[in-house]
Amino acid sequence: MKKPYFDIPAGYADLQKARVVILPLPYERTTTFIKGTARGPEALRRVSAQVELFDEETGAEPYLEGIYSAPPVEFGKSQGEDALRRIRKALERYVAVGKFVAALGGEHTVTAGIVPVYAGKHGDLSVLQIDAHPDLRDVYEGSRYNHACVMRRLLDYAPVTQVGARAWCAEEDAFMKEATRRKIGRRSALSVFPAHVIAKSEGWIGKVVQSLSSHVYLTLDLDGLDPSVIPAVGTPEPGGLAWRETLDLLREVIKRKTLVGMDIVELCPRKGDILGEFAAARLLYKILALYLSK
């Protein structure tokens, strides 16, 4: 048996007692630059054993609330809608019994299998996306379920707030301008906080929080952070969020809203360099600390 994430004692890794479930989704079919995101969940598990279990900010040990390491979803040769069905089936099992699920990709496509579950449970759901790319293409390389299309698919279920984007195409630019004027319920379908804008705005975190509904799903593409913080991603882009900047945002969101679930995606392990893997594991534990200490 593999050790649980963060190598926590067995008594705190039991499903029945755990408040949190970590769900590995090693899915990779449509990556277009650096390959290897399917290895991300396992790489994060390995290095997570080195993360200190005491959180210096909250003064707590989050693992004491229980963190269950679920078996990875098996995708075989499935892709597209079939792969998303497998994700939904695995997720629903844990959501139904009230667990907070932190899913680990894999490519960003996996989020399209997750959000419909939460949208069906929370009528006022919104999605917070931290990402270098808006992922708003309608079709890319012949597929509507390419990782570059994932947020376009999510807009069928909930409004989306994007933070940190700094690379997109003309098609996405046109769609973003249209979607920001459209409504889903009483909120803008799309709220956009690009990297070049937030770099010059002192009050951007408050505006991000204000754009979100009461129930929030977090999807965190690791390339949203600057490559100096997390270099091990499939599509690195300069000019991303800093470590403290990211935590400042997440702290306010978790404090003022109800975080219902999350994913971390696009970790792409690099041989001989564990900086990105360890930073991703540390970020996951930090988010769980903020969530569990609320």
MIDOSE-1310 file (N, C-alpha, C; in nm, 2 decimals, decimal comma, always signed):
residues 294
mkkp	+0,08/-0,12/+0,00/+0,00/+0,00/+0,00/+0,09/+0,13/+0,00; +0,05/+0,22/-0,08/+0,13/+0,35/-0,08/+0,09/+0,43/+0,04; +0,18/+0,51/+0,08/+0,16/+0,60/+0,20/+0,05/+0,70/+0,16; -0,03/+0,75/+0,25/-0,13/+0,85/+0,22/-0,06/+0,98/+0,19
yfdi	-0,13/+1,07/+0,13/-0,08/+1,21/+0,11/-0,04/+1,27/+0,25; +0,08/+1,33/+0,24/+0,14/+1,40/+0,36/+0,18/+1,30/+0,47; +0,18/+1,17/+0,43/+0,23/+1,06/+0,52/+0,17/+1,07/+0,66; +0,04/+1,10/+0,66/-0,02/+1,12/+0,80/-0,05/+0,99/+0,86
pagy	-0,05/+0,99/+1,00/-0,08/+0,86/+1,07/-0,21/+0,79/+1,02; -0,21/+0,66/+1,02/-0,32/+0,59/+0,97/-0,45/+0,63/+1,04; -0,45/+0,66/+1,16/-0,57/+0,69/+1,23/-0,64/+0,81/+1,19; -0,57/+0,90/+1,11/-0,62/+1,02/+1,06/-0,65/+1,01/+0,91
adlq	-0,62/+0,90/+0,85/-0,64/+0,88/+0,71/-0,76/+0,79/+0,67; -0,84/+0,77/+0,77/-0,96/+0,68/+0,75/-1,07/+0,76/+0,68; -1,14/+0,70/+0,59/-1,24/+0,77/+0,51/-1,36/+0,81/+0,60; -1,40/+0,72/+0,69/-1,52/+0,75/+0,77/-1,50/+0,87/+0,86
karv	-1,38/+0,89/+0,91/-1,35/+1,00/+1,00/-1,30/+1,13/+0,94; -1,26/+1,12/+0,81/-1,19/+1,23/+0,75/-1,29/+1,34/+0,70; -1,26/+1,46/+0,72/-1,33/+1,57/+0,66/-1,30/+1,60/+0,52; -1,17/+1,56/+0,48/-1,12/+1,59/+0,35/-1,09/+1,46/+0,28
vilp	-1,11/+1,46/+0,15/-1,07/+1,35/+0,06/-0,99/+1,41/-0,05; -0,87/+1,35/-0,07/-0,78/+1,39/-0,18/-0,81/+1,28/-0,29; -0,85/+1,33/-0,41/-0,89/+1,24/-0,52/-0,80/+1,26/-0,64; -0,71/+1,17/-0,66/-0,62/+1,18/-0,77/-0,69/+1,15/-0,91
lpye	-0,66/+1,24/-1,01/-0,72/+1,22/-1,14/-0,61/+1,23/-1,24; -0,54/+1,12/-1,26/-0,42/+1,12/-1,35/-0,46/+1,11/-1,50; -0,53/+1,21/-1,54/-0,59/+1,21/-1,68/-0,51/+1,31/-1,77; -0,46/+1,26/-1,88/-0,39/+1,34/-1,98/-0,41/+1,29/-2,12
rttt	-0,48/+1,37/-2,20/-0,51/+1,33/-2,34/-0,48/+1,45/-2,43; -0,49/+1,57/-2,39/-0,49/+1,68/-2,48/-0,38/+1,79/-2,45; -0,28/+1,76/-2,37/-0,17/+1,85/-2,34/-0,10/+1,88/-2,47; -0,06/+2,01/-2,49/-0,01/+2,06/-2,62/+0,13/+2,10/-2,62
fikg	+0,19/+2,11/-2,50/+0,33/+2,15/-2,49/+0,42/+2,05/-2,42; +0,44/+2,07/-2,29/+0,52/+1,97/-2,21/+0,43/+1,86/-2,16; +0,46/+1,74/-2,19/+0,38/+1,63/-2,14/+0,41/+1,58/-2,00; +0,32/+1,51/-1,94/+0,35/+1,45/-1,81/+0,26/+1,48/-1,69
targ	+0,15/+1,55/-1,72/+0,06/+1,59/-1,61/-0,01/+1,47/-1,55; -0,02/+1,36/-1,62/-0,07/+1,23/-1,56/+0,01/+1,19/-1,44; +0,13/+1,22/-1,44/+0,22/+1,18/-1,33/+0,21/+1,28/-1,21; +0,14/+1,39/-1,23/+0,13/+1,49/-1,12/+0,08/+1,45/-0,99
peal	-0,04/+1,38/-0,98/-0,09/+1,34/-0,85/+0,01/+1,25/-0,77; +0,07/+1,16/-0,84/+0,16/+1,07/-0,77/+0,29/+1,14/-0,73; +0,34/+1,23/-0,81/+0,46/+1,31/-0,77/+0,43/+1,39/-0,65; +0,31/+1,45/-0,65/+0,27/+1,54/-0,53/+0,26/+1,45/-0,41
rrvs	+0,20/+1,33/-0,42/+0,19/+1,24/-0,31/+0,33/+1,21/-0,25; +0,43/+1,18/-0,33/+0,56/+1,14/-0,29/+0,63/+1,26/-0,21; +0,62/+1,38/-0,26/+0,69/+1,49/-0,19/+0,62/+1,54/-0,08; +0,48/+1,51/-0,07/+0,40/+1,57/+0,04/+0,45/+1,51/+0,17
aqve	+0,52/+1,40/+0,17/+0,57/+1,34/+0,30/+0,66/+1,44/+0,37; +0,72/+1,53/+0,29/+0,81/+1,63/+0,35/+0,75/+1,76/+0,40; +0,62/+1,77/+0,38/+0,55/+1,89/+0,42/+0,53/+1,89/+0,57; +0,56/+1,99/+0,65/+0,54/+2,00/+0,79/+0,39/+1,99/+0,82
lfde	+0,34/+1,91/+0,91/+0,20/+1,90/+0,94/+0,15/+2,01/+1,03; +0,23/+2,09/+1,09/+0,19/+2,20/+1,16/+0,18/+2,32/+1,07; +0,07/+2,40/+1,07/+0,06/+2,51/+0,99/+0,09/+2,64/+1,07; +0,20/+2,71/+1,03/+0,25/+2,82/+1,11/+0,15/+2,94/+1,11
etga	+0,07/+2,95/+1,01/-0,03/+3,07/+1,01/-0,15/+3,05/+1,10; -0,21/+2,93/+1,09/-0,33/+2,91/+1,17/-0,30/+2,85/+1,30; -0,18/+2,80/+1,32/-0,14/+2,75/+1,45/-0,20/+2,61/+1,48; -0,24/+2,54/+1,37/-0,31/+2,42/+1,38/-0,24/+2,31/+1,30
epyl	-0,29/+2,19/+1,32/-0,24/+2,07/+1,25/-0,36/+2,02/+1,17; -0,38/+2,06/+1,05/-0,50/+2,02/+0,97/-0,52/+1,88/+0,96; -0,42/+1,79/+0,95/-0,44/+1,65/+0,94/-0,52/+1,59/+1,05; -0,53/+1,66/+1,17/-0,60/+1,60/+1,28/-0,75/+1,60/+1,25
egiy	-0,80/+1,68/+1,15/-0,94/+1,67/+1,11/-0,97/+1,55/+1,01; -0,86/+1,48/+0,97/-0,87/+1,37/+0,89/-0,86/+1,40/+0,74; -0,77/+1,33/+0,67/-0,75/+1,35/+0,53/-0,74/+1,21/+0,47; -0,83/+1,17/+0,39/-0,84/+1,04/+0,32/-0,78/+1,05/+0,18
sapp	-0,69/+0,96/+0,16/-0,63/+0,95/+0,02/-0,70/+0,85/-0,06; -0,79/+0,90/-0,15/-0,87/+0,81/-0,23/-0,78/+0,74/-0,34; -0,82/+0,62/-0,38/-0,75/+0,56/-0,49/-0,77/+0,64/-0,62; -0,67/+0,65/-0,71/-0,68/+0,73/-0,83/-0,79/+0,67/-0,92
vefg	-0,86/+0,76/-0,99/-0,96/+0,72/-1,09/-0,88/+0,66/-1,20; -0,93/+0,54/-1,25/-0,87/+0,47/-1,36/-0,94/+0,51/-1,49; -0,86/+0,56/-1,58/-0,92/+0,61/-1,71/-0,90/+0,51/-1,82; -0,80/+0,42/-1,81/-0,78/+0,33/-1,92/-0,76/+0,41/-2,05
ksqg	-0,83/+0,38/-2,16/-0,82/+0,45/-2,28/-0,93/+0,55/-2,30; -1,01/+0,57/-2,20/-1,13/+0,67/-2,21/-1,08/+0,81/-2,22; -1,16/+0,89/-2,29/-1,13/+1,03/-2,31/-1,27/+1,10/-2,33; -1,26/+1,23/-2,33/-1,38/+1,31/-2,36/-1,49/+1,29/-2,26
edal	-1,61/+1,27/-2,31/-1,73/+1,26/-2,22/-1,72/+1,14/-2,13; -1,66/+1,03/-2,18/-1,65/+0,91/-2,10/-1,56/+0,93/-1,98; -1,45/+1,00/-2,00/-1,36/+1,03/-1,89/-1,43/+1,12/-1,79; -1,50/+1,21/-1,84/-1,57/+1,30/-1,74/-1,68/+1,23/-1,66
rrir	-1,74/+1,13/-1,72/-1,84/+1,05/-1,65/-1,77/+0,97/-1,54; -1,65/+0,92/-1,56/-1,58/+0,85/-1,46/-1,54/+0,94/-1,34; -1,51/+1,06/-1,38/-1,47/+1,16/-1,27/-1,60/+1,19/-1,19; -1,71/+1,22/-1,25/-1,83/+1,25/-1,18/-1,87/+1,13/-1,09
kale	-1,86/+1,01/-1,14/-1,90/+0,89/-1,06/-1,81/+0,88/-0,93; -1,68/+0,90/-0,95/-1,59/+0,89/-0,84/-1,62/+1,00/-0,74; -1,64/+1,12/-0,79/-1,66/+1,24/-0,70/-1,79/+1,23/-0,62; -1,90/+1,19/-0,69/-2,03/+1,19/-0,62/-2,03/+1,10/-0,50
ryva	-1,95/+1,00/-0,50/-1,95/+0,91/-0,38/-1,91/+0,99/-0,26; -1,81/+1,07/-0,27/-1,76/+1,15/-0,16/-1,84/+1,27/-0,12; -1,89/+1,34/-0,22/-1,98/+1,46/-0,20/-2,11/+1,41/-0,13; -2,16/+1,30/-0,17/-2,29/+1,25/-0,11/-2,28/+1,23/+0,04
vgkf	-2,16/+1,20/+0,09/-2,15/+1,18/+0,24/-2,08/+1,30/+0,30; -2,08/+1,42/+0,24/-2,04/+1,54/+0,30/-1,89/+1,57/+0,31; -1,81/+1,50/+0,23/-1,67/+1,52/+0,23/-1,63/+1,65/+0,15; -1,52/+1,71/+0,19/-1,46/+1,82/+0,11/-1,36/+1,75/+0,03
vaal	-1,37/+1,76/-0,10/-1,29/+1,69/-0,20/-1,19/+1,79/-0,26; -1,06/+1,75/-0,25/-0,95/+1,82/-0,32/-0,90/+1,73/-0,43; -0,94/+1,75/-0,56/-0,90/+1,67/-0,67/-0,77/+1,72/-0,72; -0,69/+1,62/-0,77/-0,56/+1,65/-0,82/-0,54/+1,60/-0,96
ggeh	-0,52/+1,69/-1,06/-0,50/+1,65/-1,20/-0,35/+1,62/-1,22; -0,32/+1,57/-1,33/-0,39/+1,56/-1,45/-0,40/+1,70/-1,52; -0,45/+1,69/-1,65/-0,47/+1,81/-1,72/-0,60/+1,88/-1,68; -0,61/+2,01/-1,72/-0,72/+2,09/-1,67/-0,86/+2,04/-1,71
tvta	-0,87/+1,96/-1,81/-0,99/+1,90/-1,86/-1,07/+1,84/-1,75; -1,01/+1,79/-1,65/-1,07/+1,71/-1,54/-1,18/+1,80/-1,47; -1,16/+1,93/-1,46/-1,25/+2,02/-1,39/-1,39/+2,02/-1,46; -1,40/+1,99/-1,59/-1,53/+1,98/-1,65/-1,61/+1,86/-1,61
givp	-1,55/+1,76/-1,54/-1,62/+1,65/-1,49/-1,66/+1,68/-1,34; -1,60/+1,78/-1,28/-1,62/+1,80/-1,14/-1,73/+1,91/-1,11; -1,72/+2,02/-1,18/-1,81/+2,13/-1,15/-1,96/+2,10/-1,16; -2,00/+2,02/-1,26/-2,14/+1,99/-1,27/-2,20/+1,92/-1,14
vyag	-2,12/+1,85/-1,07/-2,16/+1,79/-0,95/-2,19/+1,89/-0,85; -2,11/+1,99/-0,83/-2,13/+2,10/-0,73/-2,24/+2,19/-0,78; -2,25/+2,22/-0,91/-2,35/+2,31/-0,96/-2,49/+2,25/-0,93; -2,50/+2,11/-0,94/-2,62/+2,05/-0,91/-2,66/+2,05/-0,76
khgd	-2,56/+2,07/-0,68/-2,59/+2,08/-0,53/-2,61/+2,22/-0,48; -2,54/+2,31/-0,54/-2,54/+2,45/-0,49/-2,59/+2,54/-0,61; -2,71/+2,59/-0,59/-2,77/+2,67/-0,70/-2,71/+2,80/-0,72; -2,63/+2,85/-0,62/-2,56/+2,98/-0,64/-2,41/+2,96/-0,65
lsvl	-2,37/+2,85/-0,71/-2,22/+2,82/-0,73/-2,16/+2,92/-0,82; -2,04/+2,96/-0,79/-1,95/+3,03/-0,88/-1,81/+2,96/-0,88; -1,73/+2,98/-0,98/-1,60/+2,91/-1,00/-1,49/+3,02/-0,99; -1,40/+3,00/-0,91/-1,28/+3,08/-0,91/-1,16/+3,01/-0,98
qida	-1,11/+3,06/-1,08/-1,01/+3,00/-1,16/-0,88/+3,08/-1,15; -0,77/+3,02/-1,10/-0,64/+3,08/-1,10/-0,56/+3,01/-1,21; -0,52/+3,09/-1,31/-0,47/+3,02/-1,43/-0,39/+3,13/-1,52; -0,29/+3,08/-1,59/-0,22/+3,17/-1,68/-0,30/+3,19/-1,81
hpdl	-0,40/+3,10/-1,83/-0,47/+3,10/-1,96/-0,62/+3,09/-1,93; -0,70/+3,16/-2,01/-0,85/+3,16/-1,98/-0,92/+3,03/-2,01; -0,85/+2,95/-2,10/-0,91/+2,82/-2,14/-1,06/+2,84/-2,19; -1,08/+2,93/-2,28/-1,21/+2,97/-2,33/-1,23/+2,94/-2,48
rdvy	-1,15/+2,86/-2,54/-1,17/+2,82/-2,68/-1,29/+2,73/-2,68; -1,37/+2,74/-2,79/-1,49/+2,65/-2,80/-1,44/+2,51/-2,84; -1,35/+2,50/-2,94/-1,30/+2,38/-2,99/-1,15/+2,40/-3,01; -1,07/+2,30/-2,97/-0,92/+2,31/-3,00/-0,87/+2,17/-3,04
egsr	-0,80/+2,17/-3,15/-0,74/+2,05/-3,20/-0,85/+1,95/-3,22; -0,97/+1,99/-3,26/-1,08/+1,91/-3,30/-1,16/+1,86/-3,18; -1,14/+1,91/-3,06/-1,21/+1,86/-2,94/-1,27/+1,97/-2,86; -1,39/+1,95/-2,81/-1,46/+2,04/-2,72/-1,41/+2,01/-2,58
ynha	-1,34/+1,90/-2,56/-1,30/+1,86/-2,42/-1,14/+1,87/-2,41; -1,09/+1,96/-2,49/-0,94/+1,99/-2,48/-0,92/+2,07/-2,35; -0,81/+2,07/-2,30/-0,78/+2,15/-2,18/-0,79/+2,30/-2,20; -0,78/+2,34/-2,33/-0,79/+2,48/-2,36/-0,93/+2,52/-2,37
cvmr	-1,03/+2,43/-2,35/-1,17/+2,46/-2,37/-1,25/+2,45/-2,24; -1,18/+2,41/-2,13/-1,25/+2,37/-2,01/-1,34/+2,47/-1,95; -1,29/+2,60/-1,94/-1,37/+2,70/-1,88/-1,49/+2,74/-1,97; -1,48/+2,72/-2,10/-1,60/+2,74/-2,19/-1,70/+2,64/-2,15
rlld	-1,67/+2,52/-2,12/-1,76/+2,42/-2,08/-1,83/+2,45/-1,95; -1,75/+2,50/-1,86/-1,80/+2,53/-1,72/-1,91/+2,64/-1,72; -1,90/+2,73/-1,82/-1,99/+2,84/-1,82/-2,14/+2,79/-1,85; -2,15/+2,67/-1,89/-2,29/+2,61/-1,90/-2,35/+2,58/-1,76
yapv	-2,26/+2,59/-1,65/-2,31/+2,55/-1,52/-2,30/+2,66/-1,42; -2,21/+2,75/-1,43/-2,18/+2,85/-1,33/-2,10/+2,97/-1,38; -2,12/+3,09/-1,32/-2,03/+3,20/-1,36/-1,89/+3,17/-1,31; -1,80/+3,23/-1,38/-1,65/+3,21/-1,36/-1,58/+3,34/-1,34
tqvg	-1,49/+3,34/-1,23/-1,40/+3,45/-1,21/-1,26/+3,40/-1,24; -1,19/+3,47/-1,33/-1,06/+3,43/-1,37/-0,96/+3,53/-1,31; -0,85/+3,47/-1,26/-0,75/+3,55/-1,19/-0,61/+3,51/-1,25; -0,53/+3,60/-1,30/-0,39/+3,58/-1,33/-0,37/+3,54/-1,48
araw	-0,47/+3,54/-1,56/-0,45/+3,51/-1,70/-0,35/+3,61/-1,77; -0,27/+3,56/-1,86/-0,17/+3,65/-1,92/-0,13/+3,60/-2,06; -0,21/+3,50/-2,12/-0,18/+3,45/-2,25/-0,31/+3,39/-2,31; -0,36/+3,46/-2,41/-0,48/+3,41/-2,48/-0,49/+3,45/-2,62
caee	-0,57/+3,38/-2,70/-0,58/+3,41/-2,84/-0,69/+3,51/-2,88; -0,70/+3,55/-3,00/-0,80/+3,64/-3,05/-0,94/+3,59/-3,03; -0,96/+3,46/-3,05/-1,10/+3,40/-3,03/-1,14/+3,42/-2,89; -1,05/+3,39/-2,80/-1,08/+3,40/-2,66/-1,11/+3,54/-2,62
dafm	-1,03/+3,63/-2,67/-1,04/+3,77/-2,64/-1,18/+3,82/-2,68; -1,23/+3,79/-2,80/-1,36/+3,83/-2,84/-1,47/+3,76/-2,75; -1,45/+3,64/-2,71/-1,55/+3,57/-2,63/-1,55/+3,63/-2,49; -1,44/+3,67/-2,44/-1,43/+3,73/-2,30/-1,51/+3,86/-2,30
keat	-1,49/+3,94/-2,40/-1,56/+4,07/-2,40/-1,72/+4,05/-2,41; -1,76/+3,94/-2,48/-1,90/+3,91/-2,48/-1,95/+3,85/-2,35; -1,88/+3,76/-2,30/-1,92/+3,69/-2,18/-1,92/+3,78/-2,05; -1,84/+3,88/-2,05/-1,84/+3,97/-1,93/-1,96/+4,06/-1,93
rrki	-2,03/+4,07/-2,05/-2,15/+4,15/-2,05/-2,28/+4,06/-2,03; -2,26/+3,93/-2,03/-2,37/+3,84/-2,02/-2,39/+3,80/-1,87; -2,51/+3,77/-1,84/-2,54/+3,73/-1,70/-2,58/+3,58/-1,68; -2,54/+3,53/-1,57/-2,58/+3,39/-1,53/-2,65/+3,42/-1,39
grrs	-2,78/+3,41/-1,39/-2,85/+3,46/-1,27/-2,83/+3,61/-1,26; -2,79/+3,65/-1,14/-2,77/+3,80/-1,12/-2,62/+3,84/-1,14; -2,53/+3,75/-1,18/-2,39/+3,78/-1,18/-2,34/+3,77/-1,33; -2,23/+3,84/-1,35/-2,17/+3,84/-1,48/-2,12/+3,69/-1,50
alsv	-2,15/+3,65/-1,63/-2,11/+3,51/-1,66/-1,96/+3,49/-1,64; -1,88/+3,60/-1,67/-1,74/+3,59/-1,67/-1,68/+3,72/-1,61; -1,60/+3,71/-1,50/-1,53/+3,82/-1,44/-1,38/+3,80/-1,46; -1,31/+3,89/-1,52/-1,17/+3,87/-1,56/-1,08/+3,97/-1,48
fpah	-0,97/+3,91/-1,42/-0,87/+3,99/-1,35/-0,73/+3,94/-1,41; -0,70/+4,00/-1,52/-0,57/+3,95/-1,59/-0,45/+3,99/-1,50; -0,34/+3,93/-1,53/-0,21/+3,95/-1,45/-0,17/+4,09/-1,46; -0,18/+4,15/-1,59/-0,12/+4,29/-1,61/-0,21/+4,39/-1,54
viak	-0,34/+4,36/-1,51/-0,42/+4,45/-1,44/-0,40/+4,45/-1,29; -0,40/+4,32/-1,24/-0,39/+4,31/-1,09/-0,25/+4,36/-1,04; -0,15/+4,35/-1,13/-0,02/+4,40/-1,09/-0,02/+4,55/-1,06; -0,12/+4,62/-1,11/-0,12/+4,77/-1,09/-0,24/+4,81/-1,00
segw	-0,31/+4,71/-0,94/-0,43/+4,74/-0,86/-0,41/+4,70/-0,72; -0,42/+4,79/-0,63/-0,41/+4,75/-0,48/-0,53/+4,68/-0,43; -0,65/+4,71/-0,49/-0,77/+4,66/-0,43/-0,83/+4,54/-0,51; -0,74/+4,47/-0,58/-0,80/+4,37/-0,67/-0,85/+4,25/-0,59
igkv	-0,80/+4,21/-0,48/-0,85/+4,09/-0,41/-0,99/+4,11/-0,36; -1,02/+4,23/-0,31/-1,16/+4,26/-0,27/-1,25/+4,25/-0,38; -1,21/+4,30/-0,50/-1,30/+4,29/-0,62/-1,32/+4,15/-0,66; -1,22/+4,07/-0,66/-1,24/+3,93/-0,69/-1,34/+3,86/-0,60
vqsl	-1,32/+3,88/-0,47/-1,41/+3,83/-0,37/-1,56/+3,87/-0,40; -1,57/+4,00/-0,43/-1,70/+4,06/-0,45/-1,77/+4,00/-0,57; -1,69/+3,95/-0,67/-1,75/+3,89/-0,79/-1,80/+3,75/-0,77; -1,77/+3,69/-0,66/-1,80/+3,55/-0,64/-1,94/+3,54/-0,56
sshv	-2,01/+3,43/-0,58/-2,13/+3,40/-0,51/-2,10/+3,34/-0,37; -2,19/+3,31/-0,30/-2,17/+3,26/-0,16/-2,10/+3,12/-0,16; -2,13/+3,04/-0,26/-2,06/+2,91/-0,26/-1,96/+2,91/-0,38; -1,84/+2,87/-0,35/-1,73/+2,88/-0,45/-1,66/+2,75/-0,47
yltl	-1,64/+2,72/-0,60/-1,55/+2,61/-0,63/-1,42/+2,67/-0,68; -1,30/+2,62/-0,63/-1,17/+2,67/-0,67/-1,11/+2,57/-0,77; -1,07/+2,62/-0,89/-0,98/+2,54/-0,98/-0,85/+2,61/-0,99; -0,74/+2,55/-0,96/-0,61/+2,61/-0,95/-0,52/+2,55/-1,04
dldg	-0,50/+2,61/-1,16/-0,40/+2,56/-1,26/-0,27/+2,62/-1,21; -0,17/+2,53/-1,18/-0,05/+2,57/-1,12/+0,03/+2,67/-1,21; +0,00/+2,68/-1,34/+0,07/+2,78/-1,42/+0,02/+2,92/-1,39; -0,09/+2,93/-1,31/-0,13/+3,06/-1,26/-0,03/+3,13/-1,18
ldps	+0,05/+3,05/-1,10/+0,16/+3,11/-1,03/+0,28/+3,13/-1,12; +0,37/+3,22/-1,08/+0,48/+3,25/-1,16/+0,58/+3,13/-1,17; +0,64/+3,10/-1,28/+0,73/+2,99/-1,29/+0,84/+2,99/-1,19; +0,88/+3,10/-1,13/+0,98/+3,11/-1,03/+0,93/+3,04/-0,90
vipa	+0,80/+3,03/-0,89/+0,75/+2,96/-0,77/+0,72/+2,81/-0,80; +0,65/+2,79/-0,91/+0,62/+2,65/-0,96/+0,66/+2,64/-1,10; +0,78/+2,59/-1,13/+0,82/+2,58/-1,27/+0,77/+2,45/-1,34; +0,73/+2,35/-1,26/+0,69/+2,22/-1,31/+0,55/+2,22/-1,36
vgtp	+0,52/+2,29/-1,47/+0,39/+2,29/-1,53/+0,40/+2,26/-1,68; +0,28/+2,23/-1,74/+0,29/+2,19/-1,88/+0,30/+2,31/-1,98; +0,25/+2,43/-1,93/+0,26/+2,55/-2,02/+0,30/+2,67/-1,93; +0,43/+2,69/-1,90/+0,47/+2,80/-1,81/+0,46/+2,93/-1,88
epgg	+0,42/+3,03/-1,81/+0,41/+3,17/-1,86/+0,47/+3,27/-1,76; +0,56/+3,35/-1,80/+0,62/+3,45/-1,71/+0,51/+3,55/-1,66; +0,54/+3,61/-1,55/+0,45/+3,72/-1,50/+0,33/+3,67/-1,42; +0,34/+3,56/-1,35/+0,23/+3,50/-1,28/+0,22/+3,55/-1,13
lawr	+0,13/+3,49/-1,06/+0,11/+3,53/-0,92/+0,22/+3,49/-0,83; +0,26/+3,56/-0,73/+0,36/+3,53/-0,63/+0,29/+3,43/-0,53; +0,38/+3,37/-0,45/+0,33/+3,28/-0,35/+0,24/+3,35/-0,25; +0,29/+3,46/-0,19/+0,21/+3,53/-0,09/+0,09/+3,59/-0,15
etld	+0,10/+3,64/-0,27/-0,02/+3,70/-0,34/-0,13/+3,60/-0,35; -0,09/+3,48/-0,39/-0,19/+3,37/-0,41/-0,26/+3,34/-0,28; -0,18/+3,33/-0,17/-0,23/+3,29/-0,04/-0,32/+3,41/+0,01; -0,28/+3,53/-0,01/-0,36/+3,64/+0,03/-0,50/+3,63/-0,03
llre	-0,51/+3,60/-0,16/-0,64/+3,59/-0,23/-0,72/+3,47/-0,17; -0,66/+3,36/-0,16/-0,73/+3,24/-0,11/-0,77/+3,26/+0,03; -0,70/+3,32/+0,11/-0,73/+3,35/+0,25/-0,86/+3,43/+0,26; -0,87/+3,53/+0,18/-0,99/+3,61/+0,18/-1,11/+3,54/+0,13
vikr	-1,09/+3,46/+0,02/-1,20/+3,39/-0,04/-1,26/+3,29/+0,06; -1,17/+3,21/+0,13/-1,21/+3,11/+0,22/-1,28/+3,18/+0,35; -1,23/+3,29/+0,39/-1,28/+3,36/+0,50/-1,42/+3,42/+0,48; -1,45/+3,47/+0,36/-1,57/+3,54/+0,33/-1,67/+3,46/+0,25
ktlv	-1,63/+3,35/+0,19/-1,72/+3,27/+0,12/-1,72/+3,12/+0,17; -1,81/+3,04/+0,11/-1,80/+2,90/+0,15/-1,74/+2,82/+0,04; -1,62/+2,77/+0,06/-1,55/+2,69/-0,04/-1,60/+2,55/-0,03; -1,66/+2,50/-0,14/-1,73/+2,37/-0,14/-1,64/+2,26/-0,20
gmdi	-1,54/+2,29/-0,27/-1,45/+2,19/-0,33/-1,34/+2,26/-0,41; -1,24/+2,18/-0,45/-1,13/+2,24/-0,52/-1,06/+2,14/-0,61; -0,98/+2,19/-0,70/-0,88/+2,10/-0,77/-0,75/+2,18/-0,79; -0,64/+2,11/-0,80/-0,51/+2,16/-0,84/-0,47/+2,07/-0,96
velc	-0,44/+2,14/-1,07/-0,42/+2,07/-1,20/-0,29/+2,12/-1,26; -0,25/+2,04/-1,36/-0,14/+2,08/-1,45/+0,00/+2,07/-1,39; +0,02/+2,00/-1,28/+0,15/+1,97/-1,23/+0,22/+1,88/-1,32; +0,34/+1,91/-1,37/+0,41/+1,83/-1,47/+0,55/+1,81/-1,42
prkg	+0,57/+1,70/-1,35/+0,70/+1,67/-1,28/+0,82/+1,68/-1,38; +0,93/+1,74/-1,33/+1,05/+1,75/-1,41/+1,16/+1,67/-1,35; +1,23/+1,59/-1,42/+1,33/+1,51/-1,37/+1,44/+1,59/-1,30; +1,48/+1,55/-1,18/+1,59/+1,62/-1,11/+1,55/+1,75/-1,05
dilg	+1,42/+1,79/-1,05/+1,38/+1,92/-1,00/+1,25/+1,90/-0,92; +1,25/+1,90/-0,79/+1,13/+1,88/-0,71/+1,07/+2,01/-0,66; +1,13/+2,13/-0,70/+1,08/+2,25/-0,65/+0,93/+2,27/-0,67; +0,89/+2,25/-0,80/+0,74/+2,27/-0,83/+0,65/+2,17/-0,76
efaa	+0,70/+2,04/-0,75/+0,62/+1,94/-0,68/+0,60/+1,97/-0,54; +0,71/+2,01/-0,47/+0,70/+2,04/-0,33/+0,61/+2,17/-0,31; +0,63/+2,27/-0,39/+0,55/+2,39/-0,37/+0,40/+2,36/-0,39; +0,37/+2,27/-0,49/+0,23/+2,23/-0,51/+0,18/+2,16/-0,39
arll	+0,26/+2,07/-0,33/+0,21/+2,00/-0,21/+0,19/+2,09/-0,09; +0,28/+2,19/-0,08/+0,28/+2,29/+0,03/+0,15/+2,37/+0,01; +0,12/+2,41/-0,11/+0,01/+2,49/-0,14/-0,12/+2,42/-0,11; -0,13/+2,29/-0,14/-0,25/+2,21/-0,11/-0,27/+2,21/+0,04
ykil	-0,17/+2,18/+0,11/-0,18/+2,17/+0,26/-0,22/+2,30/+0,32; -0,16/+2,41/+0,26/-0,19/+2,54/+0,31/-0,34/+2,58/+0,29; -0,39/+2,54/+0,17/-0,54/+2,57/+0,14/-0,62/+2,49/+0,24; -0,59/+2,36/+0,26/-0,66/+2,28/+0,36/-0,66/+2,34/+0,50
alyl	-0,54/+2,39/+0,54/-0,53/+2,45/+0,67/-0,63/+2,57/+0,68; -0,63/+2,66/+0,58/-0,72/+2,77/+0,58/-0,87/+2,73/+0,58; -0,90/+2,62/+0,51/-1,04/+2,58/+0,50/-1,08/+2,51/+0,63; -1,00/+2,43/+0,69/-1,03/+2,35/+0,81/-1,03/+2,44/+0,94
sk	-0,96/+2,55/+0,93/-0,95/+2,63/+1,05/-1,06/+2,75/+1,05; -1,14/+2,75/+0,94/-1,24/+2,86/+0,93/-1,34/+2,85/+1,05
